[in-house]
Amino acid sequence: ASPLSFATGFEMRREGYTLTAGEPDSYRFGGEKLANGSPTAPGAQVFPGFTPANASDNSRSAAGVFVDLETNLTKEWLASAAARAEHYSDFGSNVTGKLTSRYNFSKEFALRGTVQNGFRAPSPQQQFFTSTATNFINGVPFEITTFTPSSPAAIALGAKPLEPEKSVNASFGAVFNFGKFGLTIDAYHIDITNRIVLSENLTAANVRNYLTSQGFVGIGGGRFFINGVDTSTKGLDIVANYLLLDDSAGRFDFTLAGNFTRTRVTKVPQTAQLAALSPSPVLFDRINVLAFEKGQPRSKINASVDWKLSDFGATLRATRYGEVVEPGTTAALDQVLSPKTLVDMEFRYNINKQWKVAFGADNVFDVYADPRPPALNTNGAASFSNYSPFGRSGRFVYGRLTYTF
C-alpha cells in the first residue's frame, strides 16, 4: 500500500445572459405598402432584428466542491475515487462521482476500468434565447419564433422548465507494454438521459389553429428547447505505438489508432398537447434522430509516423473517416458519404534555440466528400454536404515560423 493522495477544491461561478433590442428599423414597420394597398412585412427580410419584446437580462450563480482520493491498495493495485457536489441557484443541487481502478499483473500487462456519472445544467442561452426569423421549409417561407421554454405560447404547446441532462458511463480496458511496443484497448458505454434539443419547426395548420384557439393569434409557427432525448453509445478505442531508434536514421514514433462508435436514440420527446392533435406533430424527426445515429463516422482510423534527427523533424499521417449519412426528410433523400482517407505531412527544422521553421500540408491529395447529387443541390449553391467529417475546404498548405523568448 501507499500513502493516500488527497485533493480538494471549491468553485464559485456566476453566469449572465443578456439579449438587447436591435436597430429599430430592423424590426419596425416603415410605412411602405404593396401595390394593392396592403402593408409590407415589417423589419429586415429573413432575420428581423431583436425587438424590445425579445430583450432580457438573466443570471444565475453556481457553487461546487470536489474531493479526489487516490492510493495504491497494493503494489500492483491502484484505486481512486472522486466526488463533486454542485448547487445552482435555478436548479438546486447535484452530486456526481467517479471510481477508477487499475491492476498491474506484470510490467507487460494491466487491466483498468472506470465508472462515473455526469450532469449538465441547461445553458442560459437555451433557457432565455428568443427570436423570430423567416425559415424556408420545403421551399415555403414561414415566420418562425424560437420561444423560451417559459413563454406562454411554448407552455401552450407543452413546454416545461428545462431540467439538467444526466449521464452514466463505464469503461474497461487492457494495457500491454513489450519494450518499445505499446497497445491499449478500451471499451466504453455511455447513456445520456434527458438531453436538451431544439424542437422541430411546428408550422402545421393544426398547430397554428391550436395556438389561435389558445389566444395566440398570428403566429406562423414556433420551436423551443425541450428535454426528452435519451441516447446510448457504445464504442472501442485501440491505440498501438512502436518506437524505433537508429543512430544514423534518427527516432521514429509509429502510432496506429482506431475509434469505433455506435450511438442509438432510445427515446424522443413528445407533449400531451401535441399528441392530442391529429395528425400529431413530431417534436424530434428522423433527420435529428439520424444525425445522432449516423451523422458522424462510426469508425475513424489514424496511422502516423513522427521522425526526428538532430534539428530536423517530420510527420506523416493518414486518417480514414468511415461512412456518414446526411439524413433527409425521407430515406430517398438521404445522402451516404462514402469513407475517405486524408493524408497530412509536415517538415520541421530548428534553426537555433530560438528560431524554428515548419512547412506542411493538410489533406495533401485534395480529397473532398462525395458531391451532392443534383436532386439535393437544385440551385447549385451547396456542392458538398455540411456533414463531411473533414470539412469541404480541400487541401491546406502552410508555413510556420516560431520564435521562443
KEGUSE-523458 format. One record per residue (C-alpha): residue in one letter; residue number from 1; x, y negated, z; chain. Coordinates in Angstrom, 3 decimals, decimal comma. Layout:
! KEGUSE-523458
<A; NUM; <X; Y; Z>; A>
...
//
This chain:
! KEGUSE-523458
<A; 1; <0,000; 0,000; 0,000>; A>
<S; 2; <0,984; -3,619; -0,479>; A>
<P; 3; <0,036; -6,864; 1,289>; A>
<L; 4; <-3,374; -8,269; 0,430>; A>
<S; 5; <-3,299; -11,148; -2,062>; A>
<F; 6; <-5,961; -13,740; -1,273>; A>
<A; 7; <-7,077; -16,732; -3,334>; A>
<T; 8; <-9,991; -19,088; -2,904>; A>
<G; 9; <-11,216; -22,326; -4,379>; A>
<F; 10; <-14,007; -24,855; -4,372>; A>
<E; 11; <-15,502; -26,841; -7,233>; A>
<M; 12; <-17,982; -29,694; -7,447>; A>
<R; 13; <-19,354; -30,880; -10,752>; A>
<R; 14; <-21,836; -33,482; -11,923>; A>
<E; 15; <-23,297; -33,248; -15,419>; A>
<G; 16; <-25,165; -36,003; -17,182>; A>
<Y; 17; <-27,099; -36,188; -20,429>; A>
<T; 18; <-28,304; -39,472; -21,904>; A>
<L; 19; <-30,284; -39,965; -25,092>; A>
<T; 20; <-30,818; -43,583; -26,133>; A>
<A; 21; <-33,141; -45,084; -28,720>; A>
<G; 22; <-31,504; -45,792; -32,062>; A>
<E; 23; <-31,701; -48,666; -34,528>; A>
<P; 24; <-35,389; -49,744; -34,628>; A>
<D; 25; <-35,517; -49,756; -38,437>; A>
<S; 26; <-34,594; -46,066; -38,408>; A>
<Y; 27; <-37,951; -45,120; -36,851>; A>
<R; 28; <-40,444; -48,004; -37,172>; A>
<F; 29; <-42,921; -48,776; -39,944>; A>
<G; 30; <-41,572; -51,511; -42,201>; A>
<G; 31; <-44,890; -52,637; -43,656>; A>
<E; 32; <-44,426; -51,175; -47,138>; A>
<K; 33; <-47,346; -49,409; -48,803>; A>
<L; 34; <-47,770; -46,982; -51,656>; A>
<A; 35; <-49,399; -47,978; -54,936>; A>
<N; 36; <-52,759; -46,690; -53,693>; A>
<G; 37; <-52,528; -48,837; -50,589>; A>
<S; 38; <-51,608; -46,041; -48,186>; A>
<P; 39; <-48,823; -46,824; -45,703>; A>
<T; 40; <-45,459; -45,178; -46,276>; A>
<A; 41; <-43,951; -42,841; -43,717>; A>
<P; 42; <-42,162; -44,865; -41,043>; A>
<G; 43; <-38,445; -44,681; -40,397>; A>
<A; 44; <-35,500; -43,228; -42,249>; A>
<Q; 45; <-36,102; -40,307; -44,569>; A>
<V; 46; <-35,395; -36,743; -43,368>; A>
<F; 47; <-33,999; -37,746; -39,958>; A>
<P; 48; <-35,633; -40,816; -38,382>; A>
<G; 49; <-33,707; -42,376; -35,531>; A>
<F; 50; <-34,332; -41,579; -31,904>; A>
<T; 51; <-37,346; -43,504; -30,674>; A>
<P; 52; <-37,862; -45,017; -27,209>; A>
<A; 53; <-40,112; -42,006; -26,513>; A>
<N; 54; <-37,093; -39,724; -27,113>; A>
<A; 55; <-34,868; -41,657; -24,726>; A>
<S; 56; <-33,930; -40,016; -21,442>; A>
<D; 57; <-31,278; -40,155; -18,752>; A>
<N; 58; <-30,814; -36,985; -16,712>; A>
<S; 59; <-28,167; -35,497; -14,480>; A>
<R; 60; <-27,539; -32,612; -12,132>; A>
<S; 61; <-24,911; -31,554; -9,643>; A>
<A; 62; <-23,347; -28,169; -9,005>; A>
<A; 63; <-21,059; -26,783; -6,344>; A>
<G; 64; <-19,242; -23,480; -6,341>; A>
<V; 65; <-16,846; -21,481; -4,223>; A>
<F; 66; <-14,861; -18,386; -5,217>; A>
<V; 67; <-12,823; -15,731; -3,443>; A>
<D; 68; <-10,343; -13,328; -5,084>; A>
<L; 69; <-8,732; -10,345; -3,337>; A>
<E; 70; <-6,090; -8,022; -4,784>; A>
<T; 71; <-3,947; -5,258; -3,349>; A>
<N; 72; <-2,138; -2,036; -4,171>; A>
<L; 73; <-4,022; 0,634; -2,233>; A>
<T; 74; <-1,157; 2,975; -3,055>; A>
<K; 75; <1,978; 2,616; -5,122>; A>
<E; 76; <0,017; 3,755; -8,174>; A>
<W; 77; <-3,416; 2,257; -7,490>; A>
<L; 78; <-4,201; -1,460; -7,911>; A>
<A; 79; <-7,625; -2,800; -6,927>; A>
<S; 80; <-9,122; -6,280; -6,931>; A>
<A; 81; <-12,453; -7,880; -6,120>; A>
<A; 82; <-13,755; -11,370; -6,782>; A>
<A; 83; <-16,949; -13,232; -5,972>; A>
<R; 84; <-18,304; -16,652; -6,889>; A>
<A; 85; <-21,267; -18,454; -5,348>; A>
<E; 86; <-22,778; -21,484; -7,064>; A>
<H; 87; <-25,585; -23,883; -6,299>; A>
<Y; 88; <-27,248; -26,067; -8,931>; A>
<S; 89; <-29,470; -28,954; -7,934>; A>
<D; 90; <-32,030; -27,909; -10,559>; A>
<F; 91; <-31,778; -24,070; -10,493>; A>
<G; 92; <-30,876; -23,061; -6,987>; A>
<S; 93; <-28,150; -20,595; -6,074>; A>
<N; 94; <-26,483; -17,629; -7,726>; A>
<V; 95; <-23,761; -15,142; -6,788>; A>
<T; 96; <-21,601; -13,232; -9,263>; A>
<G; 97; <-18,902; -10,660; -8,648>; A>
<K; 98; <-16,195; -8,582; -10,278>; A>
<L; 99; <-14,482; -5,300; -9,373>; A>
<T; 100; <-11,311; -4,205; -11,163>; A>
<S; 101; <-9,063; -1,200; -10,719>; A>
<R; 102; <-6,010; 0,312; -12,400>; A>
<Y; 103; <-4,322; 3,617; -11,660>; A>
<N; 104; <-0,828; 4,343; -12,979>; A>
<F; 105; <-0,464; 8,095; -13,379>; A>
<S; 106; <3,087; 7,566; -14,632>; A>
<K; 107; <5,217; 4,891; -16,263>; A>
<E; 108; <3,797; 6,014; -19,577>; A>
<F; 109; <0,066; 6,292; -18,792>; A>
<A; 110; <-2,567; 4,356; -16,836>; A>
<L; 111; <-6,340; 4,010; -16,665>; A>
<R; 112; <-8,182; 0,761; -15,924>; A>
<G; 113; <-11,750; -0,390; -15,524>; A>
<T; 114; <-13,852; -3,438; -14,672>; A>
<V; 115; <-17,467; -4,060; -13,671>; A>
<Q; 116; <-18,872; -7,565; -13,316>; A>
<N; 117; <-21,955; -9,691; -13,680>; A>
<G; 118; <-22,316; -13,192; -15,083>; A>
<F; 119; <-24,555; -16,229; -15,012>; A>
<R; 120; <-25,035; -19,248; -17,296>; A>
<A; 121; <-27,282; -22,145; -16,397>; A>
<P; 122; <-29,210; -23,877; -19,197>; A>
<S; 123; <-27,262; -26,842; -20,508>; A>
<P; 124; <-28,703; -30,356; -20,092>; A>
<Q; 125; <-28,965; -30,598; -23,892>; A>
<Q; 126; <-31,189; -27,524; -24,020>; A>
<Q; 127; <-33,411; -29,000; -21,343>; A>
<F; 128; <-33,703; -32,604; -22,485>; A>
<F; 129; <-32,918; -32,992; -26,211>; A>
<T; 130; <-35,863; -34,089; -28,335>; A>
<S; 131; <-36,168; -35,493; -31,850>; A>
<T; 132; <-38,317; -35,479; -34,961>; A>
<A; 133; <-36,911; -34,667; -38,386>; A>
<T; 134; <-38,053; -33,502; -41,801>; A>
<N; 135; <-37,359; -29,794; -42,276>; A>
<F; 136; <-37,887; -28,115; -45,632>; A>
<I; 137; <-39,450; -24,686; -45,109>; A>
<N; 138; <-39,718; -22,684; -48,335>; A>
<G; 139; <-39,433; -25,992; -50,184>; A>
<V; 140; <-42,280; -27,678; -48,291>; A>
<P; 141; <-41,378; -30,702; -46,112>; A>
<F; 142; <-42,643; -30,699; -42,516>; A>
<E; 143; <-42,151; -33,278; -39,795>; A>
<I; 144; <-40,781; -31,020; -37,078>; A>
<T; 145; <-40,444; -32,138; -33,477>; A>
<T; 146; <-37,917; -30,483; -31,202>; A>
<F; 147; <-39,798; -30,636; -27,917>; A>
<T; 148; <-38,243; -30,462; -24,494>; A>
<P; 149; <-39,457; -27,326; -22,660>; A>
<S; 150; <-41,190; -29,616; -20,157>; A>
<S; 151; <-43,102; -31,674; -22,743>; A>
<P; 152; <-46,919; -31,313; -22,688>; A>
<A; 153; <-47,061; -30,110; -26,319>; A>
<A; 154; <-44,448; -27,404; -25,685>; A>
<I; 155; <-46,222; -26,327; -22,499>; A>
<A; 156; <-49,447; -26,033; -24,509>; A>
<L; 157; <-47,598; -23,567; -26,767>; A>
<G; 158; <-46,374; -21,573; -23,776>; A>
<A; 159; <-43,028; -23,171; -22,957>; A>
<K; 160; <-41,759; -22,817; -19,404>; A>
<P; 161; <-38,866; -24,378; -17,492>; A>
<L; 162; <-35,637; -22,782; -18,682>; A>
<E; 163; <-34,027; -20,167; -16,460>; A>
<P; 164; <-30,388; -19,039; -16,301>; A>
<E; 165; <-29,043; -16,347; -18,586>; A>
<K; 166; <-27,623; -13,316; -16,792>; A>
<S; 167; <-25,234; -10,586; -17,882>; A>
<V; 168; <-23,765; -7,312; -16,692>; A>
<N; 169; <-20,721; -5,777; -18,331>; A>
<A; 170; <-18,409; -2,861; -17,801>; A>
<S; 171; <-15,183; -1,806; -19,475>; A>
<F; 172; <-12,941; 1,242; -19,256>; A>
<G; 173; <-9,602; 1,734; -20,909>; A>
<A; 174; <-6,307; 3,551; -21,159>; A>
<V; 175; <-2,763; 2,185; -21,379>; A>
<F; 176; <0,141; 4,059; -22,989>; A>
<N; 177; <3,794; 2,972; -22,919>; A>
<F; 178; <6,515; 5,019; -24,594>; A>
<G; 179; <9,689; 2,987; -24,732>; A>
<K; 180; <9,275; 0,395; -27,453>; A>
<F; 181; <5,784; 1,597; -28,359>; A>
<G; 182; <2,650; 0,482; -26,514>; A>
<L; 183; <-1,018; 1,308; -27,004>; A>
<T; 184; <-4,177; 0,120; -25,228>; A>
<I; 185; <-7,705; 1,392; -25,838>; A>
<D; 186; <-10,649; -0,289; -24,105>; A>
<A; 187; <-14,371; 0,415; -24,449>; A>
<Y; 188; <-16,920; -2,092; -23,193>; A>
<H; 189; <-20,667; -2,538; -22,770>; A>
<I; 190; <-22,321; -5,949; -22,248>; A>
<D; 191; <-26,009; -6,537; -21,517>; A>
<I; 192; <-27,287; -10,129; -21,580>; A>
<T; 193; <-30,836; -10,899; -20,442>; A>
<N; 194; <-32,992; -13,976; -20,766>; A>
<R; 195; <-30,820; -15,566; -23,453>; A>
<I; 196; <-31,824; -19,111; -24,349>; A>
<V; 197; <-32,673; -19,601; -28,019>; A>
<L; 198; <-34,350; -22,240; -30,159>; A>
<S; 199; <-37,752; -21,030; -31,289>; A>
<E; 200; <-38,821; -20,835; -34,900>; A>
<N; 201; <-40,347; -23,883; -36,561>; A>
<L; 202; <-44,006; -23,462; -35,626>; A>
<T; 203; <-45,751; -25,023; -38,629>; A>
<A; 204; <-48,590; -22,604; -39,432>; A>
<A; 205; <-52,060; -24,099; -39,839>; A>
<N; 206; <-53,406; -22,202; -36,824>; A>
<V; 207; <-50,630; -23,690; -34,653>; A>
<R; 208; <-51,416; -27,221; -35,823>; A>
<N; 209; <-55,134; -26,604; -35,291>; A>
<Y; 210; <-54,449; -25,227; -31,826>; A>
<L; 211; <-52,369; -28,274; -30,891>; A>
<T; 212; <-55,130; -30,545; -32,178>; A>
<S; 213; <-57,667; -28,677; -30,045>; A>
<Q; 214; <-55,424; -29,302; -27,038>; A>
<G; 215; <-55,344; -33,037; -27,738>; A>
<F; 216; <-52,060; -33,232; -29,670>; A>
<V; 217; <-53,159; -34,811; -32,938>; A>
<G; 218; <-50,910; -35,416; -35,946>; A>
<I; 219; <-48,089; -33,012; -35,059>; A>
<G; 220; <-46,837; -31,277; -38,204>; A>
<G; 221; <-45,019; -28,597; -36,275>; A>
<G; 222; <-42,596; -28,079; -33,469>; A>
<R; 223; <-39,992; -25,934; -31,794>; A>
<F; 224; <-38,449; -25,703; -28,347>; A>
<F; 225; <-35,812; -23,853; -26,370>; A>
<I; 226; <-37,067; -20,728; -24,672>; A>
<N; 227; <-35,737; -17,811; -22,625>; A>
<G; 228; <-36,506; -14,254; -23,571>; A>
<V; 229; <-33,952; -12,687; -25,923>; A>
<D; 230; <-32,138; -9,653; -24,498>; A>
<T; 231; <-29,098; -8,165; -26,233>; A>
<S; 232; <-26,912; -5,115; -25,710>; A>
<T; 233; <-23,364; -4,985; -27,063>; A>
<K; 234; <-21,031; -2,001; -27,233>; A>
<G; 235; <-17,501; -2,192; -28,504>; A>
<L; 236; <-13,993; -0,809; -28,690>; A>
<D; 237; <-10,684; -2,710; -28,673>; A>
<I; 238; <-7,498; -0,961; -29,794>; A>
<V; 239; <-4,075; -2,644; -29,774>; A>
<A; 240; <-0,784; -0,963; -30,727>; A>
<N; 241; <2,646; -2,615; -30,501>; A>
<Y; 242; <6,090; -1,497; -31,604>; A>
<L; 243; <9,403; -3,291; -31,089>; A>
<L; 244; <12,302; -2,709; -33,490>; A>
<L; 245; <15,702; -4,189; -32,691>; A>
<D; 246; <18,589; -4,291; -35,143>; A>
<D; 247; <21,766; -6,284; -34,548>; A>
<S; 248; <22,144; -7,241; -38,196>; A>
<A; 249; <18,490; -7,442; -39,291>; A>
<G; 250; <17,033; -9,029; -36,153>; A>
<R; 251; <13,989; -8,392; -33,974>; A>
<F; 252; <10,732; -7,076; -35,434>; A>
<D; 253; <7,482; -7,063; -33,421>; A>
<F; 254; <4,797; -4,948; -35,102>; A>
<T; 255; <1,164; -5,196; -33,987>; A>
<L; 256; <-1,913; -3,338; -35,165>; A>
<A; 257; <-5,203; -4,341; -33,517>; A>
<G; 258; <-8,798; -3,415; -34,170>; A>
<N; 259; <-12,111; -4,546; -32,725>; A>
<F; 260; <-15,289; -2,562; -33,358>; A>
<T; 261; <-18,511; -4,067; -32,012>; A>
<R; 262; <-22,221; -3,469; -32,348>; A>
<T; 263; <-24,966; -5,711; -30,923>; A>
<R; 264; <-28,659; -4,878; -30,699>; A>
<V; 265; <-31,519; -7,216; -29,851>; A>
<T; 266; <-33,632; -5,290; -27,336>; A>
<K; 267; <-36,251; -7,925; -26,553>; A>
<V; 268; <-37,652; -11,046; -28,230>; A>
<P; 269; <-39,768; -13,793; -26,653>; A>
<Q; 270; <-43,495; -14,420; -27,023>; A>
<T; 271; <-46,010; -16,587; -25,191>; A>
<A; 272; <-49,594; -15,733; -24,280>; A>
<Q; 273; <-50,869; -18,855; -26,040>; A>
<L; 274; <-49,264; -17,988; -29,379>; A>
<A; 275; <-50,021; -14,268; -29,048>; A>
<A; 276; <-53,725; -15,161; -28,831>; A>
<L; 277; <-53,675; -16,820; -32,265>; A>
<S; 278; <-54,447; -14,831; -35,394>; A>
<P; 279; <-52,088; -14,196; -37,010>; A>
<S; 280; <-49,679; -14,581; -34,109>; A>
<P; 281; <-46,734; -16,870; -34,937>; A>
<V; 282; <-43,302; -15,324; -34,460>; A>
<L; 283; <-41,060; -17,132; -31,983>; A>
<F; 284; <-37,868; -15,312; -32,992>; A>
<D; 285; <-37,977; -13,882; -36,512>; A>
<R; 286; <-35,899; -11,334; -38,425>; A>
<I; 287; <-33,384; -13,963; -39,569>; A>
<N; 288; <-32,398; -14,716; -35,996>; A>
<V; 289; <-32,505; -11,064; -34,929>; A>
<L; 290; <-30,230; -10,021; -37,800>; A>
<A; 291; <-27,938; -12,996; -37,140>; A>
<F; 292; <-27,249; -11,435; -33,732>; A>
<E; 293; <-27,005; -7,865; -35,038>; A>
<K; 294; <-25,292; -8,234; -38,430>; A>
<G; 295; <-24,298; -11,896; -38,736>; A>
<Q; 296; <-20,724; -11,178; -37,678>; A>
<P; 297; <-18,363; -8,361; -38,681>; A>
<R; 298; <-18,796; -5,122; -36,783>; A>
<S; 299; <-15,120; -4,480; -37,370>; A>
<K; 300; <-12,026; -6,654; -37,543>; A>
<I; 301; <-8,571; -5,151; -38,078>; A>
<N; 302; <-5,362; -7,146; -37,810>; A>
<A; 303; <-1,868; -5,982; -38,777>; A>
<S; 304; <1,122; -8,260; -38,275>; A>
<V; 305; <4,887; -8,328; -38,037>; A>
<D; 306; <6,881; -11,099; -36,411>; A>
<W; 307; <10,589; -11,348; -37,288>; A>
<K; 308; <13,337; -13,321; -35,570>; A>
<L; 309; <17,065; -13,529; -36,286>; A>
<S; 310; <19,144; -16,274; -34,729>; A>
<D; 311; <17,453; -19,574; -35,692>; A>
<F; 312; <15,269; -18,019; -38,374>; A>
<G; 313; <11,812; -16,524; -37,966>; A>
<A; 314; <8,837; -15,387; -39,995>; A>
<T; 315; <5,356; -13,966; -39,509>; A>
<L; 316; <3,337; -11,853; -41,920>; A>
<R; 317; <-0,252; -10,999; -41,017>; A>
<A; 318; <-3,146; -9,240; -42,762>; A>
<T; 319; <-6,695; -9,381; -41,392>; A>
<R; 320; <-9,586; -7,272; -42,633>; A>
<Y; 321; <-13,090; -8,525; -41,887>; A>
<G; 322; <-15,893; -5,993; -42,019>; A>
<E; 323; <-19,252; -6,304; -43,708>; A>
<V; 324; <-21,550; -9,208; -42,794>; A>
<V; 325; <-25,215; -9,732; -43,652>; A>
<E; 326; <-26,717; -13,166; -44,254>; A>
<P; 327; <-30,362; -12,461; -43,435>; A>
<G; 328; <-33,273; -13,795; -45,436>; A>
<T; 329; <-36,962; -14,030; -44,670>; A>
<T; 330; <-37,369; -10,586; -46,288>; A>
<A; 331; <-34,967; -7,704; -46,870>; A>
<A; 332; <-34,951; -8,516; -50,588>; A>
<L; 333; <-33,429; -11,925; -49,791>; A>
<D; 334; <-30,634; -10,588; -47,565>; A>
<Q; 335; <-27,105; -11,053; -48,896>; A>
<V; 336; <-24,491; -8,471; -47,965>; A>
<L; 337; <-20,967; -9,905; -47,773>; A>
<S; 338; <-18,516; -7,107; -48,519>; A>
<P; 339; <-15,351; -6,544; -46,435>; A>
<K; 340; <-12,414; -8,811; -47,299>; A>
<T; 341; <-8,728; -8,852; -46,376>; A>
<L; 342; <-6,797; -12,090; -45,881>; A>
<V; 343; <-3,015; -12,451; -45,743>; A>
<D; 344; <-1,183; -15,218; -43,849>; A>
<M; 345; <2,534; -15,924; -43,727>; A>
<E; 346; <4,872; -18,411; -42,090>; A>
<F; 347; <8,620; -19,118; -42,236>; A>
<R; 348; <10,409; -20,952; -39,410>; A>
<Y; 349; <13,840; -22,456; -38,817>; A>
<N; 350; <15,290; -24,049; -35,689>; A>
<I; 351; <17,430; -26,918; -36,952>; A>
<N; 352; <18,753; -27,544; -33,448>; A>
<K; 353; <17,451; -27,515; -29,870>; A>
<Q; 354; <15,051; -30,392; -30,564>; A>
<W; 355; <14,015; -30,039; -34,201>; A>
<K; 356; <12,070; -27,128; -35,692>; A>
<V; 357; <10,545; -26,792; -39,131>; A>
<A; 358; <7,973; -24,319; -40,471>; A>
<F; 359; <6,216; -23,668; -43,770>; A>
<G; 360; <3,328; -21,321; -44,310>; A>
<A; 361; <0,026; -20,485; -45,888>; A>
<D; 362; <-3,229; -19,099; -44,544>; A>
<N; 363; <-5,195; -16,923; -46,957>; A>
<V; 364; <-2,223; -16,674; -49,318>; A>
<F; 365; <-4,168; -14,939; -52,088>; A>
<D; 366; <-7,053; -17,440; -52,009>; A>
<V; 367; <-9,745; -14,907; -51,075>; A>
<Y; 368; <-13,367; -16,024; -50,889>; A>
<A; 369; <-16,507; -14,360; -49,613>; A>
<D; 370; <-18,861; -12,877; -52,194>; A>
<P; 371; <-20,626; -15,720; -54,047>; A>
<R; 372; <-24,302; -16,245; -53,506>; A>
<P; 373; <-26,473; -14,724; -56,242>; A>
<P; 374; <-28,402; -17,218; -58,405>; A>
<A; 375; <-31,678; -16,286; -56,692>; A>
<L; 376; <-30,264; -17,602; -53,390>; A>
<N; 377; <-28,494; -20,609; -54,920>; A>
<T; 378; <-31,074; -22,113; -57,236>; A>
<N; 379; <-29,687; -25,667; -57,075>; A>
<G; 380; <-26,014; -24,655; -57,198>; A>
<A; 381; <-25,208; -26,583; -54,017>; A>
<A; 382; <-24,219; -23,623; -51,832>; A>
<S; 383; <-21,988; -21,228; -53,746>; A>
<F; 384; <-20,774; -19,367; -50,655>; A>
<S; 385; <-22,526; -18,232; -47,508>; A>
<N; 386; <-22,123; -20,007; -44,180>; A>
<Y; 387; <-21,974; -16,519; -42,649>; A>
<S; 388; <-18,495; -15,920; -44,074>; A>
<P; 389; <-16,338; -14,957; -41,050>; A>
<F; 390; <-13,309; -16,752; -42,524>; A>
<G; 391; <-14,957; -19,880; -43,895>; A>
<R; 392; <-15,136; -20,915; -47,517>; A>
<S; 393; <-12,126; -23,192; -47,985>; A>
<G; 394; <-9,778; -20,700; -49,624>; A>
<R; 395; <-6,002; -20,998; -49,377>; A>
<F; 396; <-4,470; -23,454; -46,903>; A>
<V; 397; <-0,792; -24,394; -47,303>; A>
<Y; 398; <1,012; -26,350; -44,601>; A>
<G; 399; <4,318; -27,607; -43,315>; A>
<R; 400; <5,145; -28,400; -39,709>; A>
<L; 401; <7,963; -30,430; -38,195>; A>
<T; 402; <8,340; -30,283; -34,407>; A>
<Y; 403; <10,500; -32,362; -32,093>; A>
<T; 404; <10,907; -31,315; -28,465>; A>
<F; 405; <11,920; -34,017; -25,994>; A>
//
